[in-house]
Amino acid sequence: MIISLIVIAIVLVISLVFALCRKRISSIVLVGIIAGAEAFAYQNISMQGRLRIFKKINIINVMNVSNILRKYDNIMIAGVPVSMVNVLCMVCIIIAVISAIFLALLGKVIRPGRSAGFIGKMIEKIGHVVQRILSRIPHFWKEMYKFLITARGWIVICVVVFITIFICNNQKIAYSEDEKKRDEYYQQYGGRDYSGFTSLIEQRQNDVYEAQAKLDTAREQYERGELSEDDVSRYVYNLMDAERLLDNMSEYMQQIEYVSQIKEQYGIDAYVMSQRGYDQIFGSKGTTRKLLIYIILGFGVVLIAETENSVEYKNGMNMLIGSSKKGRRWEHTVKAAAVCILVG
């Protein structure tokens, strides 16, 4: 029963999208945007956050409905614990009913031979105003209008931007508290003037030397019977703590040594700074991310340009434009300029 409710709700939502757009490509793109938004919400919403219900009642989560049924999971609604299965059923019923109502209303609106209502008249007037504006602007901006509005280029741009954000967010890295603390030290003591690091390292080294000297003295006193074994153990623990604190500075010591080598070899005053995230920004992972984004960008531009050309070929406008006074070559030049601006 629950699976049937889910399927009915999804089918009605997709049918509503197709009824609203009334074009297959636009409908598929919009369905993709909705699915992408659901995936984005599933990836980024925390289970401890206030919006966790959108992670639980989510298209990604719903696809694995057997996992929901297998778990005993409640959610608090108005201070009352409610089973997630019941919430899922109610959400599916509400979505299915709303979608069915809108489908019925759209079925009446899109039938031909009916008088235009207020909204239809307003859209028609807006269309007339847009056409008057287009008749007065240069041909280049008309081509941009055709790319972005007539060919539904704005939808493709939204999809490209959304996928880009999704790719970048997917490559985020969660650093440990220790790594965050180390980066705070870089911000506090690092940079071109890293004297703060050197003084801190020298202090830690002196602490180790002092702890070692005190331990040696304590051992001599222990051999003479002046100290107990517990007293010597306390000095041993102090030395271990000092060595541990010095070991924590090993990363900074390597950075300082590297910066010194750069100064000797190239005469460059390099910065002592954290290298965490370098591979994600400039390294191989950054190259993969950029390549994916460039491929998506290229696909989006080609899709927009080709859709606009196909519209002209379908309605025969290409023959009229080709036989105009300035000719086909001028038209193609303007289109190429518009595509370059679009790429930019």
N, C-alpha and C positions, 0 to 999 in steps of 0.2 A: 504493500500500500504506500509506504514512504517513498520507495523508488518511483512508483507511478506518479506521485505528487511532484517529485523533483523533475521528472521528464516532462510532465504537462506544463509546469511553470517555465522551464527552459524553452520549450517549443513555443509557448505563447509569447514569451519575451522576444525571441528571434522573429516570430511572425509579426509582432508589433514593430520591430525595427525595419523589417522589409516593407511594411505598410506605410511607415512614416517616410522612408527614403524613396521607395518606389523605383530604385535602381539597384541592380545586383551588386555592382562594385562598391557603391557608397554604403550599402547595407552590410556587406562583408567587412569593409573597413571599420564601420561603427561597431559591429560585433567584436572585431579584433581589439578595438580601443576599450570596450567594456571588459573583455576577458583580460586584457593587459592591466587595466586598473585593478581588477580583482586579484591578479597575481602579484601586483605591486603591494597591495594592502596585505596580502597573505605573507609576503616576505618581510615587510617592515613593521607591522603592528606587533607589539609585545603582548605575550599572554598575561602579563601583569598590568597592562595599561587599561585605561578606561574604555578604549575602543576595541577591547579584545573580542567582543561579540561579532565584529566585522571580520575577524580572523577565523572564528568558529563557523559562522554562517557565511561561507565563502565558496565560490564556484570550485576552487581547488580542493577545499576540504570536503565539499559535498560530493565530488566525484568519487571519493573513497567513503561512501556512506556506511559500508559495513564496519569500518573502523569506529564511526560515531556510535553505531548501535552496540558495538562490543564494549564500549567504555560506559561507566557510570559517571556522568558529568552533569553538573547543575550550574545554573547561572542565576545571579540575584537580580530580580526585577521588582522594584518598589519594596525592597527589603524582604522579599519572599523567594525562597529557592525554587526554581522551575527547571524541569528536566530539559536538556538540550534537544532531545528528540521531539518533545512537544513544541519547543520554540521553532525548530526546523520545520515541522509540519505547518504551524501557523503562518510562518513567513512564506512558505511555498503557496499556501492557500490564498493569502493576501495578494501576493504577486500575480498569481494566476487569475484571480478575480479582476484586479485592476487592469491587467493586460487584455483580458477578454472584453471588458467594458470599452476600453479605448479602441480595440479592434472593431467592435460593433459600431461605434461612433464614426470611425474612419471609413468604414464600409458605406455609410450613408453620405459622408462628405465627398468621397472621390467618385461617386457615380456621375456620369455626364448628364447634361440636360437640366441641371438644377441651377437656380439663381444663386449668384455669389452672395455670401454673407458679408458682415462687416469686416471680418479679418481678411477675407478674400479681396474685398475692395481696397483695403489698406495696402495689401501686398501688391495689388495691381498699380495703385498710385505710386508706391515706392519704386516699382519697376519702371514706370514712365519717367520719374525724376532721374533715375540712374541712367536711362537711355539718353535723356537730354544732356546730362553731364558728359557722357561718353562721346556724344556727337561734337562736343566743343574741345575736347582734349586731344593732344597729338596721338598719332597712330601707335607709337611705342607704348603708351600707357593703356591703350586698348588691348594690346597684346598681353600686357601684364594682367589686365582684368580677365582676359580669356584664360590665362594660365591658372590664376588663383581662384576665380569664381566659376566660370563656365565649365572648366575641366575639373572642378572640385579639388584644386591644388591645395587649398587650405587644410583639407582633411588629411592629405598625404603629409603635409608639413607637421601637423599635430602628431601624427603617428610616428614620424621620424624623430621629433623632439622627445616624445614619450619613450620610444625604444632607446634613445641615447641616454636619457635619465636612468632607465632601467638597467642598462649595461653598466653605467658608472656606479650606481648604487650596489649592484651585485658584486663589484670588485672592492667594496669597502673592507677594511681589515680591523678586527677588534684586537687592540693591544692590551696586554696585561697591565696590572697596576704597577708592577716593577718597571716595565718599559715606559709607562707614562711618567713615573717618578724620575727615571733617567733623563727623559726629554725635558722635564722641568729644570733639571740641573744644567742641561745644555743652554736653556733659555736664560738661566740665572748667571752662569759663569762662562758660557761659551762666547763665540763670535770672533772677531779679529783680535781683540784683546782678551786673551784667555789666562791672564795672570791669576784670576780667581781660582781656576782649576789647578794651576801649578802650586799655589799656596795651600790649597786644600789637600792635594796629593802629598806635599811635603809634611803637612800636619799629620796625616794618617801614617806616613812612614815613621815620623818621630814617635807617634803613639806606639807603633810596633816595637821600635828600638827600646823605648822606656819600659814597655811591658816585658820584653825579653830580659832587660837588665834587672828588673825587679824580680823576675822568676829565678834568674841565676843567683841573686842575693838570697832569695827565700830558700833555695835548695841548699846553699851553704849553711844557712841558719838551721835548716832541718837536720843536716848531717851533724851539727853541733848540739842538736836536741833543743834548740831554742824555739822552734815552731813545730806545730802538729801537721799531720798529713792533710787535714782539711784546709789549713791555711795555704799550703802549697797548691792544693787543687784550685783554690780561689784565684791564685796568680796564673795558673794554667788557663783557666777559663777567661781571664782578662786578656791574656795573650791571644787566645783563639778569637775572641771578639774583635780585637784590634786587627788581626790578620784578615778576618772576614770583611771588615770595613775597607781595608786596603784592596782586597780582591774585587770589591764592588767598583773600585776606581780603574780596573784594568781596561775597560772599554775606552774611558777617557784618556788613559795613558797611551793607548794605541793611536787614538785620533791625534793627540799632541805630537807623537813621534812621526806620524804620516805628514802632518802639517809642516814639521821641521824639515823633513826630506824634500817636500815641495819647495820650501824656501831655499834650500841648498841647491837643488837641481835647476829650478826655473826662475828663482828670484821672485816668486809670487807669494804675497801674504794671504794665505788661505784662511778660511774660517773654520774654527772648531765647532762642529754642528752635528746633530743627529742625522744618520743616514737611513733611518727607518722610513719606509714609503718611497725610497728612491726607485726601486725596481717597478713599483706600481705606476710611478709618474713618468720616468725616463727610460726604464729598462724594457725587458722583453714583454712583460705584462702590459705596460703602457703602449707598446707597439701593437700588440694584439687588439687592445681596446680601440686605438685610433683606426686601425685597419677595418675593424667591424663598423665603426661609425662612418668611415669614408665609403664603404660598400653600401651601407643603408642610405647615405646621402645621395650617392650616384643613382641608386635604384629609384629613390623618390623623385629626383629631377627628371630622369628618363621617363618615368611613369606619367608625370605631369605633362611633359612636352608631348609625349606620344598620344596621350588621351586628348589633348587639345587638337592635335593634327587629325586624329580619327574622327573627332566631331565635325571638323571642316569637310573631310572627305565624305562623311555620311550625308550631310545636308547639301553637298554640292558647292559650298562656298569657296573651295579651293580653285574651282574653274573660274568663278567670278573674280577672285583676287588675282589669279594668274593672268587674266585678260585685262587687268586694270592698266591705267596710263603708265605707272612706274614699273610695272612688270613683276614677274615672279622672283627675280633675283633680289630686288629691293625688299620684297616681303620677307624672303628668307633671311636677309641681313637683319631686319628689325627683329624677327623671331629669335635669331641667334643672340642679339644684344640683350633681349629680354631674358633669355635662358641664362646668360652670363650674370645678369643682375640677380636672378633667382638663386643661382649657385652661390654668389657672394652673400 
